[in-house]
Amino acid sequence: MYAITLKPGREKSLLRKHPWIFSGAIASAPTCLPGEIVNVFSADGQWLARAAWSPESQIAGRVWSFNYNEQIDANFFQRRLDNAFALRAEFLEQPENACRLVNAESDLLPGLIIDRYSNFLVCQFLSMGVEAHRNTIIHALQYLLPHFSIYDRSDVDVRAKEGLENRTGVLAGQVPPDLIEIDENNCRFFVDIKQGHKTGFYLDQRDNRALLASMCEGGEVLNLFSYTGGFGIAAAVGHAASVTNVDSSASALDLAAQHITLNNIASRNVNNIRADAFVFLRECRDSGRQFDVIVLDPPKFAESQSQLERAARGYKDINLLALKLLNPGGLLFTFSCSGLMHSDLFQKIVADAALDAGRDAQIIMRMSQAQDHPTLLSFPEGFYLKGLVCQVL
């Protein structure tokens, strides 16, 4: 089998079972095809792990196993998938549910995302290793979940860093309909798995939508970066007096409008506005409009370390504007999905925003990604979604 040898002292992360091997840590590289399985050795010849080789990526190796006796074959993938599904058995038992079934490195399958929407599985093959074993993984899925159709949404930017082209389409079973209906916490949603963001829906916010629904009764709610209105529907079902969804995508707002009818919500209580969130907030500020609850769920502002400073400015600006628009006692649900934005930095940014807005506020709850998006202890990068519920005094 092919081998990687690390530079002296660069084995420490692997000894702590971190699954990534950066190209700068490698002393000698194998002459093999991308995606091949390689043994990883320390500079003094100690066997460390078995990994997938990806020469075009900064993450040149992603560990399959730290067990010398474990072979990377069809049985390996079936075991790993079966273990991941067992942890989410309660979600699989509900026919119209949606959940994440495989969360990449945190489920010991680096680069593989699998989301379930009703009777469809949506896969993202994000690394060279899982791409090389694509057919094996599909066959294992068909064996373990034979009644599900499988669709590919490997159309994300990270594949280019692995030297991979984007791919989408049916992998097994039926062609998906344009919209799949799902049930979440007494809310109904349509999901476009062929064209929607990520795999079609922001499943990681499930628990946070339920939290919002429990805290907004009788309030005027502003939902910014609303996409298809997930937080807005949760607020309306939670008996908010009014909901305003704001997003820049007309197609997303069209689906948000359909959700109003789907959930039997009085249309006069929900207003969908196509606008830039920053511009909309400034217009509200200038007109003196106020809200009882504001949800800030922006897209990832920082894709790389070099963008972190600019991202921090963006988060501060939008939180500052939102805090100015809250009534006394109002709630701010604010999020960052940027993995590079650490929780303590995000809290500092929101604190600075409150200071500049001239508002005193308390953190009354902290939020994170839903339980079907676990974080492996040895892979802290898997913790990316952080949120605060802040109450204005």
C-alpha positions in Angstrom: 0.0 0.0 0.0 1.1 3.6 -0.7 2.5 5.7 2.2 2.8 9.2 3.5 5.7 10.2 5.8 5.3 13.2 8.0 7.9 15.8 8.9 9.4 15.6 12.4 6.9 16.7 15.1 3.9 16.9 12.7 2.3 13.8 14.0 0.8 15.4 17.2 -2.6 16.1 15.7 -3.0 12.5 14.5 -2.0 11.2 17.8 -5.0 13.2 19.1 -7.1 11.6 16.3 -7.6 14.7 14.3 -8.6 13.5 10.8 -6.8 16.1 8.6 -3.3 15.9 7.3 -2.2 19.3 5.8 0.1 19.3 2.8 2.7 21.3 4.7 3.1 18.5 7.2 4.2 15.9 4.6 7.8 15.0 4.1 7.4 12.4 1.4 4.3 11.9 -0.7 3.1 8.8 -2.6 3.0 8.5 -6.4 -0.5 7.3 -6.7 -3.9 8.4 -8.0 -6.0 10.9 -6.0 -8.4 9.1 -3.7 -6.1 6.1 -3.1 -5.8 4.7 0.4 -2.4 5.5 2.0 -0.7 4.5 5.2 0.5 7.5 7.3 3.8 7.3 9.2 5.6 9.6 11.5 9.1 10.7 10.7 10.5 8.0 12.9 8.5 5.3 11.1 5.5 4.9 13.5 2.3 3.9 11.8 -0.4 6.5 12.5 -3.4 6.1 10.4 -4.9 5.0 7.1 -6.1 8.0 4.9 -7.4 9.1 1.5 -4.9 10.9 -0.6 -5.8 14.3 -2.2 -2.7 15.9 -3.7 -4.5 19.1 -5.0 -6.0 20.0 -1.7 -4.4 21.9 1.2 -5.9 19.0 3.2 -3.8 16.4 1.4 -5.0 13.5 3.6 -8.3 12.7 5.4 -8.1 9.8 7.8 -10.4 6.8 7.3 -9.2 4.9 10.4 -6.7 5.0 13.2 -7.0 1.3 13.7 -4.2 -0.6 12.0 -6.3 -3.7 11.6 -9.3 -2.0 10.0 -9.4 -2.4 6.2 -11.1 0.3 4.0 -13.5 -1.8 2.0 -17.2 -2.2 1.4 -17.8 -3.5 4.9 -16.0 -0.5 6.3 -18.4 1.9 4.7 -21.4 -0.1 5.5 -20.4 -0.2 9.2 -19.8 3.5 9.4 -23.1 4.3 7.7 -25.0 1.9 9.8 -23.5 3.5 13.0 -24.5 6.9 11.8 -28.0 5.9 11.0 -28.4 4.1 14.4 -27.7 7.4 16.2 -30.6 9.0 14.2 -33.1 6.1 14.4 -35.8 8.4 15.8 -35.6 10.6 12.7 -35.7 7.7 10.3 -38.9 6.3 11.9 -40.9 9.3 10.9 -42.1 9.1 7.3 -42.1 12.8 6.4 -39.2 13.9 8.6 -36.0 15.5 7.5 -32.6 15.2 9.1 -28.8 14.9 8.6 -27.9 11.2 8.5 -24.1 11.6 8.0 -22.2 14.6 9.1 -18.8 14.0 7.4 -15.8 13.9 9.7 -17.9 14.0 12.8 -19.5 10.7 11.8 -16.0 9.3 10.8 -16.7 9.6 7.1 -14.6 12.6 6.0 -16.1 14.7 3.2 -19.5 12.9 3.1 -22.8 14.6 3.8 -26.1 12.7 3.6 -29.4 14.4 4.4 -32.8 12.8 4.4 -36.0 14.5 3.1 -39.0 12.2 3.3 -38.1 9.2 1.1 -35.1 10.8 -0.6 -31.4 10.8 0.5 -29.4 13.8 -0.7 -25.6 13.2 -0.9 -22.7 15.6 -1.1 -19.3 14.0 -1.9 -17.0 16.8 -0.8 -13.5 15.2 -0.8 -11.4 13.1 -3.1 -11.6 10.1 -0.7 -15.4 9.8 -0.7 -15.5 10.6 -4.5 -13.2 7.6 -5.1 -15.6 5.4 -3.1 -18.8 6.9 -4.5 -20.2 3.6 -5.9 -19.4 1.6 -2.8 -21.2 4.2 -0.7 -24.2 4.2 -2.9 -24.4 0.4 -2.9 -24.2 0.5 0.9 -27.0 3.1 1.1 -29.2 0.9 -1.1 -28.6 -2.1 1.1 -29.2 -0.2 4.4 -32.1 2.0 3.3 -33.6 0.1 0.3 -36.8 2.2 0.2 -35.1 5.5 -0.4 -34.2 7.2 -3.6 -30.7 8.8 -3.7 -29.9 12.2 -5.3 -26.5 13.9 -5.7 -25.9 17.5 -4.8 -22.1 17.6 -5.1 -22.2 21.1 -6.6 -20.3 23.1 -4.0 -17.2 25.2 -4.2 -15.1 23.1 -1.9 -14.9 20.3 -4.6 -12.7 22.6 -6.8 -10.2 22.7 -4.0 -10.0 18.9 -4.2 -9.6 19.0 -8.0 -13.2 17.7 -8.5 -15.9 19.0 -10.9 -19.4 19.6 -9.6 -22.0 16.8 -10.1 -25.7 16.6 -9.6 -28.4 14.1 -10.5 -30.1 10.9 -9.6 -27.9 8.2 -8.1 -30.5 5.6 -7.5 -34.3 5.2 -7.5 -36.8 7.9 -8.6 -36.3 11.4 -10.0 -37.2 13.8 -7.2 -40.2 16.1 -7.6 -39.6 19.8 -7.8 -40.7 20.1 -4.2 -40.7 17.6 -1.4 -42.9 18.2 1.6 -41.5 17.7 5.1 -42.7 18.0 8.6 -40.7 19.7 11.4 -42.0 20.5 14.9 -45.6 21.0 13.7 -44.5 23.1 10.7 -44.7 22.1 7.1 -42.1 23.0 4.5 -41.5 22.4 0.8 -37.9 21.6 0.0 -36.2 21.9 -3.4 -33.4 19.3 -3.2 -32.4 19.9 -6.8 -31.8 23.7 -6.7 -32.1 24.8 -3.0 -29.3 26.0 -0.8 -27.0 23.3 0.7 -29.0 20.1 0.2 -32.3 22.1 0.0 -32.9 23.2 3.6 -31.1 24.5 6.7 -31.6 21.4 8.8 -29.1 22.5 11.4 -31.5 25.2 12.6 -34.3 22.8 13.5 -34.0 23.2 17.3 -33.5 27.0 17.0 -36.7 27.4 15.0 -38.6 25.5 17.7 -37.0 27.8 20.3 -38.1 30.9 18.5 -41.7 29.5 18.2 -41.8 29.2 22.0 -40.6 32.8 22.7 -42.4 35.0 20.2 -46.1 34.8 21.1 -47.9 38.1 20.4 -44.7 39.8 19.1 -43.8 41.5 15.9 -41.0 39.4 14.3 -38.4 40.4 11.7 -36.7 37.5 10.0 -33.6 38.6 8.0 -31.8 36.5 5.4 -35.0 34.5 5.6 -34.4 32.1 2.6 -37.7 30.2 2.3 -39.1 31.5 5.6 -38.2 28.7 8.0 -37.9 31.0 11.1 -40.8 33.0 9.9 -43.1 30.0 9.7 -42.0 28.8 13.1 -42.8 32.3 14.5 -46.2 32.4 12.9 -47.0 28.9 14.2 -45.8 30.1 17.6 -48.6 32.8 17.5 -46.5 35.9 16.6 -48.7 38.9 15.9 -46.8 39.6 12.7 -43.9 38.2 10.7 -41.7 40.0 8.2 -39.4 37.9 6.1 -36.6 39.7 4.2 -34.4 38.0 1.6 -32.7 39.0 -1.7 -33.9 35.9 -3.6 -37.2 36.1 -5.4 -37.4 32.3 -5.8 -36.8 31.8 -2.1 -39.6 34.2 -1.2 -41.9 32.5 -3.6 -41.5 29.3 -1.7 -41.9 31.3 1.6 -45.3 32.4 0.3 -46.3 28.8 -0.4 -45.4 27.9 3.2 -48.0 30.4 4.5 -50.7 28.5 2.7 -49.2 25.1 3.5 -49.4 25.9 7.2 -52.8 27.5 7.2 -51.4 30.8 8.3 -53.4 34.0 7.7 -51.5 35.8 4.9 -52.2 39.2 6.5 -49.9 38.2 9.3 -46.8 37.5 7.2 -45.1 39.9 4.8 -42.3 38.7 2.5 -40.0 41.5 1.3 -37.3 41.2 -1.4 -34.5 43.4 -0.2 -30.9 43.6 0.9 -30.9 43.0 4.7 -28.5 45.7 5.5 -30.4 48.3 3.4 -33.7 47.2 4.9 -32.4 47.6 8.5 -31.2 51.1 7.7 -34.6 52.0 6.2 -36.3 50.7 9.4 -33.9 52.7 11.5 -34.5 55.9 9.5 -38.3 55.4 9.7 -38.3 54.6 13.4 -39.9 51.1 12.9 -39.4 48.8 15.9 -39.8 45.0 16.5 -40.2 42.7 19.4 -38.0 39.8 18.0 -35.3 40.0 15.2 -33.7 36.9 13.7 -30.3 37.4 12.0 -29.2 34.2 10.2 -26.8 35.5 7.5 -24.8 33.4 5.1 -21.2 32.5 5.9 -19.3 35.8 5.9 -15.8 34.2 6.2 -14.7 31.5 3.8 -11.0 31.8 4.8 -8.8 33.2 7.6 -8.0 36.2 5.4 -11.7 37.2 5.3 -12.3 37.0 9.0 -11.6 40.7 9.8 -14.1 41.8 7.1 -16.6 39.2 8.3 -16.3 40.6 11.9 -17.2 44.1 10.5 -20.2 42.7 8.7 -21.5 40.8 11.8 -21.0 43.9 13.9 -22.8 46.2 11.5 -25.9 44.0 11.1 -26.1 43.3 14.9 -25.7 47.0 15.7 -28.6 47.9 13.3 -30.8 45.1 14.6 -30.3 46.0 18.3 -31.4 49.6 17.6 -34.7 48.4 16.2 -35.7 46.2 19.2 -38.4 47.4 21.6 -37.4 47.3 25.3 -37.4 43.7 26.4 -37.1 42.6 22.8 -35.2 39.5 21.7 -32.3 39.2 19.2 -31.7 35.7 17.8 -28.3 36.2 16.1 -26.2 33.5 14.4 -22.9 32.9 12.7 -22.4 29.8 10.6 -18.8 30.7 9.8 -16.6 27.9 11.2 -13.7 30.3 11.5 -15.7 32.6 13.7 -15.1 31.3 17.2 -17.8 31.6 19.9 -15.9 34.0 22.1 -15.1 36.3 19.2 -18.7 36.2 18.0 -19.9 37.1 21.5 -17.4 40.0 21.6 -18.7 41.3 18.3 -22.3 41.3 19.4 -21.2 43.0 22.7 -19.4 45.7 20.8 -22.5 46.1 18.6 -24.7 46.6 21.6 -22.3 49.1 23.1 -22.2 51.2 19.9 -26.0 50.9 19.6 -26.4 52.3 23.1 -28.4 49.3 24.2 -27.9 47.2 27.4 -28.6 43.5 26.6 -28.2 40.1 28.3 -27.4 36.7 26.8 -30.3 34.6 28.0 -29.6 31.5 25.9 -26.9 30.0 23.6 -27.7 28.1 20.4 -25.9 25.6 18.2 -26.5 23.2 15.4 -29.2 20.5 15.9 -28.3 17.1 17.5 -28.2 15.3 14.2 -25.2 17.6 13.3 -22.8 16.3 16.0 -19.3 17.5 16.6 -16.5 14.9 17.0 -14.5 15.8 20.1 -11.2 15.4 18.2 -12.6 17.5 15.3 -13.6 20.9 16.8 -13.9 22.3 13.2 -17.2 20.4 13.1 -18.8 23.0 15.4 -19.7 25.8 13.1 -23.1 27.1 14.0 -23.2 29.4 17.0 -26.0 31.6 18.1 -27.1 33.9 21.0 -30.5 34.9 22.2 -30.0 38.4 23.6 -32.7 40.4 25.5 -32.6 44.2 25.4 -33.0 45.7 28.9 
